[in-house]
Amino acid sequence: MSELAYSHSPVASRNADPRLEASTLPKRVPRIGAELIILSSIALCVLDGAIRKWLLRDDEGFLKYVPYFSKDVAFAILLFIPRPIALGDLGRLLWAFLKVGLAFCVVGAAASAVFNLGSVNFVGAALSIRSLIFLPVCALLAMSRLREVRLHRVALLIGALTLINAGLGTLQYSSSKDDPINYYASKQYEAVMFEESVRAMGTFPYITGFGTLAMVGTWAGTVLMNYGERRRWYFAAGVITALAGIWCALLSISRGPTIIAVAILIAWLLSSRKLFQNFLRLSIFAVLLMVLLFAIGRASLIERVSDTLLARNEAAEDIEQRLTPPIGEVIELIGIVPIGAGFGSEQVGGVFAETGVMSFRQFESQLSRIVMETGALGLIGFLVTCTGLIVTLYRAQRDTPDIPLRRSIVTGAVLIFWLLYSNVVFDHVASFFVWSIASLLLAKAEASLLPGRVIAVTT
């Protein structure tokens, strides 16, 4: 392994804003404050369901839903930290897309609300405003405040939370459906089973959050492996975290999270020039872990979990049909309700507040539900926002001279792209992770481009 010190790179000089040069390092954000806030918001996101379904299970009032928004409140507290410097090139690029996308979303939501006033669901509207507008704006403004946060520490926390959920999910998978560890946040529902196994949900209120953590945990594992060139225990922790993420996906008996978790690992392998060496190191650690599981008699559980997922794949609809966007349905809906049919009407939380039943109102597809809530204008705004985020991440990984960060952005882009595509507007866990991870990665990329910054680059 060869290492070199990076300082005043041509990339950094070419992209640096002259206004930054006079005010970079002397006005850094207090690292500990920003780091504690982002770590706290992530912990609250993962533990929110545990609080609601076990500690506040018998409370049906407002208190039960305080943990739901606690992660967003914690994330927003970042904005009260004094901003050290103006947005860099990446922040301005993202804002160029956001101001167009958010404008379309606001106009579409307003039109849908005005022309369908009787169909507006105010609880659902609050949830849609959170995911469509509030979180993207918070992520943009938080970028200049997250530059000093250490990415590997965030990955270590996510890794620890993933391991906890992997252990809890293993217990849930093999327990009876009415066991207290299998409670959902709502008393109306029992744990879902496939054949003789419970579909694990870990500390989350429902299965979808657990599946999202499986993918996020796999990404965190790749981050630790990226920074493991100089610290071997980081690499070992990364392998364990990534495998724990895949294990969580298997325990949820969900095909999508399992496929994406594997895709994140493949992207990590392909993002390095040392493809064979990294594959060999990953394989050695995986084999050693498998030997350990055989030694303690847990290999049969792995076989059972894998067989159960394959059985569900055969029993469920084709995965190609599941992953293909319902373009025809969306076009037909735009023709029927071009300005939407009521803002907030498609949020599951809004449906629950209105009817007492936790279910979809009419559609399951995210794009169709966006059209129902905000019409064609809102859909255009959402697509512009997503495009802007992906383009900005691409620019970040292209320009940053920090190799471990570049690879972390590549694997993060795979995760973020899938979450944007699948259900970011109507899934509070997915929306939080998309915008918090994107903000952190872009912040670190901007920090690596600041003039005078010294970075260790591994080749």
Protein Blocks (a to p, Z undefined) as FASTA:
>chain_A
ZZdddehifklmmmpcfklmmmmmmmcccfklmmmmmmmmmmmmmmmmmmmmmmmmmpcb
fklmmmmmmmmmmmmmmmmpccfbdcdfklmmmmmmmmmmmmmmmmmmmmmmmmmmmlpc
fklmmmmmmmmmmmmmmmmmmmmmmmmpcfklmmmmmmmmmmmmmmmmmmmmmmcfklmk
lpcfblkbccddehjbccdekjafblklmmmmmmmmmmmmmmmmmmmmmmmklmmmmmmm
mmmmmmmmmmnopaklmmmmmmmmmmmmmmpmklmmmmmmmmmmmmmmmmmmmmnopmmm
mmmmmmmmmmmmmmmccfklmmpccfklmmmmmmmmmnojaehklgmklmmmmnopacdf
kbmbfklmmmmmnommlmmmmmmmmmmmmmmmmmmmmmpmblklmmmmmmmmmmmmmmmm
mmmmlmmklmmmmmmmmmmmmmmmmmmmpghiacdddZZ
